[in-house]
């Protein structure tokens, strides 16, 4: 069995147990599933899961604009989406995601050396 299989089963289970699709447990599993697909070099699937997680985090952020933890998760997702775009040889798109990530992190953390 692969990590992907375990994350898929975990996601099925958590989707039943938790009433909200944007619960921390579901969000973490969706993101981890994307990372498992990335490690397996299944970049289209990875991108799909990262974008799904991004939509869920955006929904969560709209409910609490001041939640810096959610904003940092969004920035992290933009970085990994950039990584996928590099693997897909979409370098301009990758650069755009990396820039968005850096700008969001700067807005939260300030300029960190």
Beta strands, then each sheet from edge to edge (+ up, - down):
end
